């Protein structure tokens, strides 16, 4: 049951991308509207993920999980019936709130239901496997449903899943909670949502309203002020949402910085894949969904081996190699044109997907190893959150690049090329960054043993982690 809830969240992450061209056509929206449709969901997941885990521990994992499923399902109905972009964005916000509650609670319920280590490993393996299937199935399912019934069908498909999970869960799931769970950090959560939300608004709307307009400059100034307030509040709280002292560990800081870039480049570029195949190369929506599969499949196939490779060769070697491959793949995509045959496109997607798969799981492992064993779960949650924050900014910034290029008279194709090249350059620069700094010559006393990721957006979990970066 908990695995199916996670499957539903991951399916929704990738299924929307396939429907974006149809949404743009039927809802008569511009690129900015599409950016908000994606980022409204990712933003709420990113900002509420850590709090969702605390809520589950404090108020009951079954209660929070089923509440999250109910909210996600109801929000999916709102999205499907949305008569305008505004209503669809509102539904996506509610979906993000539901996903942020059910995703961490699903893994917590699974861990509580299987106390024996070997049984827990098998259960978490199933959880991770269904996550990967959901991620890979999204583009195909989105293409089929959108081609046959229109974009509302990608949200309606969540209804039978959600209703079934609530009815069965009420009867069969056992409640569990952590009596020692910390208090909810309401000020920190509110400030984090406002900070990233205001900055995202400035990045998305800047291309349309002008980067020097008073409204956009005011957004950037407000984001700086809100960020300062967030840091000040978190530094003074006994149980902060985000413990700033964790960032005193270089391995933790470097790994999470790199994870922001992974989210930025992966989600930001994925936002445009279906649009490229439909608008630039003239594919149907169904065919475009199938054409984006090489990246998802590469991630599903390679991810289970990433932890093992990191165990053998060290975080730095595997992560740097992964980021370099991802960067090269994205830069190669930046040279694709309308007349480029698919035989010369698919391998670029596969290279990028392979690179991201090699980087993600070891980066979470590096963050976990940088802290004490008692903070491993928190470190994993922070790693997930930083990746989601990067995803928010990826859609916003790369979309702004395309919009700015079009405003200057360039074609949509030229704008996409610039966006892919920018994502590739940033990723390659981060590969250099991790190659120089993602190292820990001597493990700290009491460093965390390898733990599985609680990332609700991960394709797989970390099976092994290295004794130290190399």
N, C-alpha and C positions, 0 to 999 in steps of 0.2 A: 504493500500500500504506500509506504513512504517512498519507495522507489518510483512508483507511478506519479506521485506528486512532483518529484524531481524531474521526471521525464517530461511532464507537462510544461514546467518552467523552461527547460532547455529547448523543447520544441518551439515554444513561443519566441525564444531568442532569435532563432534563425528563420522561422517561417515567415516573419513579417517582411524580411528583405526581399523575398520573391514577389510579394504583393505590392511593393512600392510603386512600380510603374502604373498598375491598375488604380491604385489609390490616387495618384497624381491626376490621372485622366478623369476618373469618376467624381472626385471631390473638387476638381478644378483648383488645385493648389500648386504652389511653386516649390522649389527646392527647400526653402525655409520651412514650409509646412511639413515636408517629409522628415526633415531633421528633428523637428519637435515630436513627431509621432514616434520616432525611435528613442530620442534622448529623454523624453518625459518618463518612459519606463525605466531606462537604465539609470537615470539620475536618482530616482526613488529607491531602487534596489541598492545602489552604491551607498547612499547616505543612511539607510535604515538597516542594513545588513547586520552590523555589529549589535545594534539595539534589538533586532529580532532574536538573536541568539540569547541575549540577556532576558528578554521577555519570556522566551520559552523555558529557560531554567527557573525563572522566578515564579511564573504564574501557571506553569504546567505545560509540558511539551505537546501533549495531545490537544489541549485546549487551543494553544497558539497555532498548531499545525492545521487543525480543522477550521479555525477562524481564517487563517491565511488562504486555505483552499476555497472557502466560501466567498471571501472577498475577491480572490482571483477569478473565480467562476462568474460571479455577478458582474465584475468589471468586464469580463470577456463579452457578456451579453450587451453591456452598454456600448462597447466598441463596435460590435456587429450591427447594432441598430443606430449607430451614430449618423445623424443627418448632415453633419458638417465636420470640418477639420477640428474645430474647437471642442465638440463633443467627443470626438475620437481621442484627442489629446487628454481630455479629462478621464476617459476610460482607461487610457494607458497609465496615467498617474495612479489610479486605483489598482490596476494590475501590478504595478511596481510595489505598492504597499503590501498586497497579498503575497507576492513572491518573496519579499524580504522577510515575511513572517514564516512562510511554510518551508522555505529552503533550509535554513539552519535547524529548524525544529525537526525536519524529516531525518536528518543525519543523527540528531540527538536521540530521537525515538529509536532509531535503528541500533545505536550503540547501547541504549538501555535494555533493549529487547534481547540482545545477544551478549551476555556478560562474559562468556568464555572467549578467549582471544581468537582461537581458530575459527569458531563460528562467526565471530564478528568480522574477521578478515573476509570470509566468504560473502557475508551479507553486504559489506561495504563494496566488495568487488562487483556484486550485482548492481548496487546503487550507481557505481561509477560507469558500469557497462551500459545501463539504460540511459545515463546522462549522455554518453557518446552516441548512442543510437538516436536519441532525441535531437542532438546537434546535427548529425548527418542527415536525418530524415526531413528536417525543416525545409530546406530548399526544394526538395522533390515534392513533399506534401503541399507546400505553399504554391508551387507551380501548377500542380494538378487541380487543387481546390479553386485557385483563382481563375484558371483557364475555364473550368467547368461552371463555376457558380458565382464568380466575382470575389473581391477581397473580403467581404464580411464572413465568408465561409471559413477563413483561417482562424477566426475567433469563435465561431459557433462550434468548431470541432472540440473546443475545451469543455463545453457544457456536459456532455455525457461522462467525460473523465471526472470532472469536478463533482457532479451530483453523486456519482457512484462512490467516489472516495469519501464524501461526507457521510453517506448512509452506512457504508460498511465500517468506516472508522468509528462512528459513534457506538457501534456494537462490539467491535473486535479489538480496538486499540486500547492498551493499558496506559493509564496516566502515570507520569513520573515528573519529578522536579528536583531542583537543587536547593535545599533550604539555606545554603550559604551563598546564594547568588547575590551579586552586588546590586545596589539600587540603580534605577534607571537614570541615566544622565540626560535629563530633559533639556537643560540649557545647551549642552554640547551638541546634542542631536539637532536641535532647532538651528543653532548657528552654522553647523556644517551644511545643512540643507540650504539655508539662505546663501551662504558663501558660494557654494558650487552652482546653485541655481542662478544667482545674479550674474556670475561670471559666464555661465553658459548662455544666458540670454544675450549678453553683450557680444559673445563670439558668433552666435547664430544670426542675430539681427544686425550686426555691424555691416555685413555685406550688403544688406538691403537698405539700411537707413544712413549709411555713411560712417566710416570709422572715426571721423572727427566730430560727429554730431553730438550735441550736449547730452542727449539721452544715453548714448553709448559710452561716452567718456565718464558720465556719472555712474554707470554700471560698473566700470572697471575700478573707479575710485571707491565705490561702496563695497566691492568685493575685497579690496585691500583692507578696508576698515573692519569688515566682518571677519576676515581671516585673523587680523590682530586680536579681535575680541575673542575669537574661538581659542586661540593659543593661550591668551591670558586666563580664560575661564578653565580650560583643561589643566593648566599648570597649577591651579589652586584647588582643584577638586580631589577629594580623597579617593574616589572611585570613578575616574574619568572614562568617557566612552573610548578615547584614544590616549593611551599612556605615552606622553611625549618622551619620557625617559628611555623608552625602547629605541628611539632614534639616536641615542648616544652610541649604540653599537654600530660600527661601520658596516658589518655584514648585513644587518637588518636594514639600514638606510639605503645601501647600494641596491640590495635585492628589490626593495619596494619601489625605488626610483625606476629601476629597469622594468618592473611590473607595470608601472604607469604607462611606459612607452609601449609595452606589449599590448595593453588594452587600447591605447591610442591608435596604433598602426593596424591592429587586427580588426577592431570594430569599425574604425574610420574607413578603411579600405573596403571591408565587406559591405558597407552601406551602399557602395556604388557598383557592386558586381552585376546585379541584375539590371540596373539602369544602363550599364555599359553594353551588355548583350542585347537589350531591347532597343535602346535609343541610338546606339552607335552602329551595331552590327545587324540590326533588324530582326533579331530572334523573336519568337513567340515567348510569352511568359512561361509556359511549361518548359520549353526548350532552354530558356535562360536558367531556370531552376536546376535543370540537369547539368548545364554547363558549369555551374558554380561548385559542383560536387567534388572535384579533385582536391580542393583545399580542405573541406570537411573530412573527407575520407583519409587524407594524409594525416590529419590530426588524430583521428580515431585509431589508425594503425600504429603510428609512431609513439603516441603518448604513453602506452604501457611500458615502453622500453626506456623512456627518458630518465626515470628514477634509477634504473639499473645502470645506465651509462654514467649518471652522475656519481653513483656509488663507486664505480671503477675509476673514472677519470677526474672526478672533482667537479664542483659546481662551476668554476670559472671556465673550464674547457668546454663543457657541454652547453652552458648558457651562451657563451660568446659565439660558439659555432652556430647555435640555433638562431641567434639574433642576426648573425652575418648572412645566413641562408635566407631568413625572412626578408632582410633588407634588400638582398640581391634579387629575390623573387619579385618584390614590389617594384623595384626599379625597372626590372624587365617588363613588368606590366605597364609601366609608364611609357613604353615605346610601342605598345600595341595600337593598331589603327583599325579603321572600319573594314579594310580589305585584308586584314591579317587572318589567315585560316585558323580554325580551332585547333588543328594539330600543332600549331605554333603558339597556342595560348594555354592549353590545359597544364602543360608541364610547369609553366610559371606559377600558376596557382598551387600546384603540388609542392613546388620548392618552398614557397612562402608558408604553406601549411605545415610542412615538415619542420621548418625553422621555428615556427611558433610553438609547435608541440614539444620540441626539444627544450625550449626556454621556460615554459610556464611552470611545469611541475617542479623542476629543480630550483626555480626562484622561490617557490613556496617553501621547499625544503631548506633553502639557505636562510630564509627568514625565521623558520622554526628553530634551526640550530643555533641561531644567534642569541636566543633567550633561554631562560630557565625552563626545566620540564613542566613546571606548573603553568607557564605562560604559552605553551605550545599552541593551544587552541586559539588564544587571542592573536598570536602571531599569524596563524593561518587565516583568521578572519580579516586581519588588517591587510594581508597580502591580497585576499579576494577583493576587499574594498578598494585598494589602490588600483587594481586592474579595472574595476568598474568605473572608477573616476577617470582613468585614462580613456576608457571607451566613450564616456560622455564628451570629453574634450576632442576625441578623435573625430566623431561625427560632426561636432561643431566647427573645428578648425579646418578639416579637409573640405567640408561643405563651404566654408567661408572662402577657401582658396578657389574652388570652382566658381562660386558666385562672383568673386572679385575679377577673375579672368574673363568671365562672360560680360561683366560690366564694362570691361576694357575693350570689348569687341571680339574676343576669342570665341571659338565654337565650344559647345559642350564637350566634344571629344578632346580638344586641347586643354580644357579645364580639368578633365579627368586625368589626363597625362601628367599635368602639373601636380595634382593631388597625390597620385601614386608615387611620383618621383619624390615629393616632399616626405611622404611616409617612409619611403625606402631610405632616404638620406638620414632622417632622424633615427631610424632603427639601426643603420650601420654605425652612426655616431655612438649610439648606446652600446653596440658591440665592442667598440674601442673602450668605452667607459668601463664596462664590466671586465674586459680583458685586463685592464690596469688595476682595478680596485676590488673586484669580487673575489677576495682571497682572505683566508683566515689561517695563517700558518700554524697556529697552535690553538686547538679547541679550548674554549673557556671552561673552567671548572664547573661541573654540573650542567653543562650544556644539554639541550633537549635531545632526547633520543628521537629517531625518525618517527614522525606521526603522519597520519593521513590528513589530507587537506579537507577542510570544511567548506571549501569554495563551491558555492552553488552553481558556478558557471564553468567549473573545470570539466574537461573531458574525462579525466581519469584521476586517480589518487596517486600519491607518491608511495611507491612500494619500498624503496630503499633510499637512503640519503648518505652522502659521503661523510667520512670522518672529518674532513676539512677541505676547504677550497684549495685548488692547486694553481 
